[in-house]
């Protein structure tokens, strides 16, 4: 099949996919989002919300600490 997309578009698409995969991996590894123990829907949704909202907060704190790469959350733990 012949590629109809421009190389710039493919590069932007791959960059976006890498970012999404990184954030998903961090949510699974650091925030243990795959295992949310809740007995009802209200607790389940609120626990998921807290875990998902904690990630941008960690990235913001990492930026405020002067990190060059904001998604490298290991720097927050070592600080």
Steps between C-alpha positions, in 0.01 A plus 500: 500500500623844416541746789277804443584689818782752513812412701437799729152372582629150569771642729245708693271198529781281632606770748145528632468124526828478694371762745169316551679166548737658755217650705303174487806309614557739788138477608528122505841477665512792744134552584393135475191600304430145388402404854242723658326322783154643551169355607273738313501723193536827695823389672634349178455818299645724770805281552563494125457877481751556780756273337456659158513856639811420705705449183474859366571626851818291512602634159435858617707446815775351289499808276508729803802311634684587180490166321600509135267212413171538692394138452808367679323458833794318660655840569213582738566189705874559515458868601 
